[in-house]
Amino acid sequence: MPSFVPRLVTRFAFIALLAAVLSGSLPASGQNPSSSTGSSSQPAPAPQPAVPPTPPAATPTPQPIAAEVAAAEAAIASSDWKTAEAKLDPYLAAHPSDARALFDAGYVADAQNRLDDAATLYRRAIVADPGSFEAHISLGLLLARENKPSDARPELVTATTLDPGVADPTLKARAWRALARIDSNSDPATASSELLEALKLTPETPSDTLLAARLAESTDQFDAAAAAYRRVLDEDPNSAPASAGLAHLLIQRKDYPGAETLLRAALLKNPDDPTLTAQLATVLADQDKAEALPLLQKLHAAHPDDPAITRMLAAILADAADYAGSDQLFVHLLAAAPDDAELLVAHGQNLVHEAQLGQAYIAFNKATQIDPANADGWSGLAFAASKTGHPDVTLHALAMRSRYAPENASTLFLWATAYDSLHQKTQAAAYYHRFLTTSAGKYPNQEWQAQQRLLILEK
């Protein structure tokens, strides 16, 4: 087992990994449930189409409507989808450009979760009537539910510019909210403006407050974000997303005791919530508490196919020196993502600890080819190369690493031994001296080796 291993990635960035778990805390779709503050482990209700067809009697100046369409809309009002289809299908075969009937048919397909059919019908309704608010907003929200933001956004933007007519005017708020969610990651300032537009039309909901907190957090407004999360918790102490959001802020601030207290209380109310459990494991690990490992093992057993949780467990196992157990998980993850540079680096580090240096060299080399800016990959490659008789590769890897990270005692020693192996005495001596100055007694074995080599090199 090597006694002098450069520090690579002994622990994955847990907060970054939590982002993958946290991404499910808030609905990404354009739907705006009246409350999204319960436990994220609860199943979400099936999404419903955005805008129900408007009965002709509700219009101020009723327009002529075919008997088949009227009958279909009566069936839709009773959620009798099959009867509605039976009326609309033959009618549309004879009247393929009737915008109202096309929208009705799209709504029926949407309600039955036949999303491709619904999208096609909504698009046909838009072609037949480009000013149809109902068709644009319904298509936009459908596409948002399908996680197709680039397709959803133009439909939703159009919906915000149209007159909703006899449709409920507050439905336009749903378009604004969906836009805010779509833009929340890429353009939080625009998302904030869109959320404000929604709030002009309808009262603020807990879901709005959670989104506002996320937007504040993304623009480094820590106090505003924390206040928003606390406001949700004041109204609903059981809100798992609000607890998770506030805990995430505390973790970022490295207030691990505060985060631990918050998370333990939240888990009493939401004992099976995976996000809260993952966060608590993170907090415990960062405080070097042994409870983190069994907590993550239990979480992984409940969610064996979740890659973020698997990564976290693999990292904790490596911290606990269970390199074989850790690497088994990393190898499993690599089977699904063979070109993930971070996974390759973690795999390589485990291999170093298991003295499989040739395989480690291969893993680090592949990682740096995939991500040339990965400083940890270059560190690993430099070390593995030094132990497998490739001093020229060590020097190249160290030179590449120096573009992205400062030198430390470990890398200075590798520079020195690589030059020494290549019989470049002047460079080797210079780096041995730099190493001795930097190490300051932290690596006694390597310091003794450097001093002995200097006695020879400087004769």
Summary of the structure (lengths in Angstrom):
residues: 459
radius of gyration: 29.6
end to end distance: 32.7
largest distance: 105.7
contacts: 1566
relative contact order: 0.09
helix: 69%
strand: 0%
